[in-house]
Amino acid sequence: MLIEPGDVNGLASAILRLLMDPELASRLGENGTRARCPAFSAEVMAKSYIGQYEQVLASRSNGTHKPAALEVSCR
């Protein structure tokens, strides 16, 4: 469900629609969870942050810094 920023009436209508249709709310929630993981999983985001930090460190160091290790699971 897409609502324009600042559209208070549209947001209220969308919320009421979800409250009145629990099956739709459940389906959208399940679809959102599937779409979010793995593209926006904690693991992917953490690896992205670590990569950015490593780039900064590499640009400031003499090449002696070691890459960070990370293990995170997507639930």
C-alpha positions in Angstrom: 0.0 0.0 0.0 1.5 3.3 -1.1 0.4 6.6 0.5 1.7 10.0 -0.5 3.8 11.8 2.2 1.5 14.1 4.2 -1.7 12.3 3.1 -3.3 11.9 6.5 -6.6 10.8 5.0 -4.9 8.2 2.8 -3.0 6.8 5.7 -6.1 6.6 7.8 -7.9 4.8 5.0 -5.1 2.3 4.6 -5.0 1.6 8.3 -8.7 1.1 8.4 -8.5 -1.2 5.4 -5.9 -3.4 7.1 -7.9 -3.4 10.4 -11.0 -4.5 8.5 -9.2 -7.1 6.4 -6.9 -9.2 8.6 -6.2 -11.6 5.8 -4.8 -8.8 3.6 -2.8 -7.5 6.6 -1.3 -10.9 7.2 -0.5 -11.4 3.5 1.2 -8.0 3.2 3.2 -8.7 6.4 4.4 -12.1 5.1 5.3 -10.6 1.7 7.1 -7.8 3.3 9.1 -10.2 5.5 10.1 -12.3 2.4 11.0 -9.2 0.4 13.1 -7.7 3.2 15.2 -10.7 3.8 17.8 -11.2 2.3 18.1 -7.8 0.6 17.7 -5.8 3.8 18.9 -8.4 6.3 21.0 -7.5 9.3 23.9 -9.5 7.7 23.8 -7.6 4.4 23.5 -4.2 6.1 26.3 -5.0 8.6 28.6 -6.2 5.8 27.9 -3.0 3.9 28.8 -0.9 7.0 31.9 -2.9 7.6 32.9 -2.5 4.0 32.5 1.3 4.2 34.6 1.4 7.5 37.3 -0.7 5.9 37.5 1.7 2.9 38.0 4.6 5.3 40.6 2.7 7.3 42.4 1.6 4.2 42.6 5.2 3.0 44.1 6.3 6.3 46.3 3.3 7.1 49.6 2.0 5.7 47.9 -1.2 4.6 48.3 -3.2 7.9 44.6 -3.2 8.9 42.8 -6.6 8.7 39.2 -7.0 7.3 36.6 -7.6 10.0 34.7 -10.9 10.3 31.0 -11.1 10.8 28.5 -13.8 11.3 24.8 -12.8 11.4 21.8 -14.9 10.5 18.6 -13.7 8.8 15.6 -14.7 10.8 
